[in-house]
Amino acid sequence: MQLRLDGYELGAQPRLEPSAASRPEGARGTAAAPHRTVANPRPGKIRPFGEADIPAVVALMELVFPENHWTSRALCEAYVRDIFLDNPWRDDELPSWVAEEDGQVCGFCGVVPRRMLFRGREVRVAVSTALMVHPERRGGLAALALAKRSVSGPQDLTFADGATEAARRMWCGLGGIVPPLYNLHWIRPLRPMQHVLSVLAARGALPRALALAARPLAGLADALAPHMGFNRFLDESSELVEKPLDAAQVAVELPALVPRAALTPLYAPGHLHWLLDRAARNTDHGDLRARAVWRGEQLVGWYIYYVRAAGPSEVLQVAAREGYDDALHLRLLLDAWRHGATALRGRLEPRMLGASSAGHYWLRMDGPYTLVHSRHPAIVDAIQRGDAFLSRLDGEWWIRFATG
């Protein structure tokens, strides 16, 4: 695959060799907006992101992601430093990247290194996020140059799960894939009528005043749902007990809980604590709840999600010991219902297909997209088959300025 990137100093690059499986569409990209563009980029270069670039990158974020409101620029700068320079997996061979023209930063692609196990062997992973280009430079090749550089490093796998449609197409051109099983999103209504009202109001299809007036009737209708067999998890009784999730124990127990997956995250206790702490700080989706589920002295699994009362709650990860997938989802549904959520939403994990008792899941395939790139056909094939434990916690979805 030949890509000509006129005007950008990319340096010596290993040739990208897409595997035979790398044919579906996919990409990670920039937000679209009707701005003036420059058709031909002026000479520039792609170089590693460093501490001195933080103010310029934050200023660029304010242009590209105006919906991410920060109380101060200093807080945003601290967040960028923490995520991209001070994360516990920092690897100088897997930096974030900036595009520079005339001495000014005009583009950025964030990379968060991670570690995973592939069939018992440790592999390096680059989580790609926040690929963005100045609105006046979107007619050039900065985004393509940044994306190519981000997937051309020494990592075994590049992974993104907050991609836009434009990015999906670009990723495909770089030999990446959009694995179907990891691009199915599910929603499970808990209070169906209230959920429908909130969706209509959010889309502007129902005036807010009318939605508020209809809420008591919706609540009454939802009170009948358990009697119609819709929320049978309310009748669930078992020997299972829930406790706060302990990061150190998760790091020890994960290999036993997901032995069927060829590709799994590798959690060191301190690293997982950092990950959960940073995910909890992002309150855009609600309050993070991380609960361990026990049967006697045995840890049978856990769930991690953002709970939002009177709204949909977003699931980050569900892990279950073999034979307990169904039980874990029932406990998750019950917990979300008790905290006032109108629905649960998440990205499909192939093992979730066995959680049939929870019932009433709706599936859809649209953005944000999950994208994968690897020079190793075996890794690509495993992901295509659904033989990987890739949750939202392991990608970029929870990072505040992800595009999806």
KALINPE-V284691 format. One record per run of one state. SS is the DSSP state (H for helix, E for strand, L for the rest). FROM is the first residue (numbers start at 1). TO is the last residue. Records with the same first field share a line. If there is no record, write none. Layout:
SS = FROM-TO / FROM-TO
This chain:
L = 1-7 / 10-43 / 49-50 / 65-72 / 85-96 / 102-103 / 119-120 / 134-134 / 138-141 / 152-156 / 164-164 / 174-176 / 178-179 / 184-184 / 190-191 / 203-207 / 224-224 / 229-231 / 236-239 / 245-246 / 258-262 / 266-268 / 282-282 / 286-286 / 296-297 / 308-311 / 321-324 / 339-342 / 348-349 / 355-361 / 365-368 / 374-376 / 385-387 / 389-391 / 395-404
E = 8-9 / 44-48 / 97-101 / 104-118 / 121-133 / 157-163 / 177-177 / 185-189 / 240-244 / 263-265 / 287-295 / 298-307 / 312-320 / 343-347 / 362-364 / 369-373 / 388-388
H = 51-64 / 73-84 / 135-137 / 142-151 / 165-173 / 180-183 / 192-202 / 208-223 / 225-228 / 232-235 / 247-257 / 269-281 / 283-285 / 325-338 / 350-354 / 377-384 / 392-394
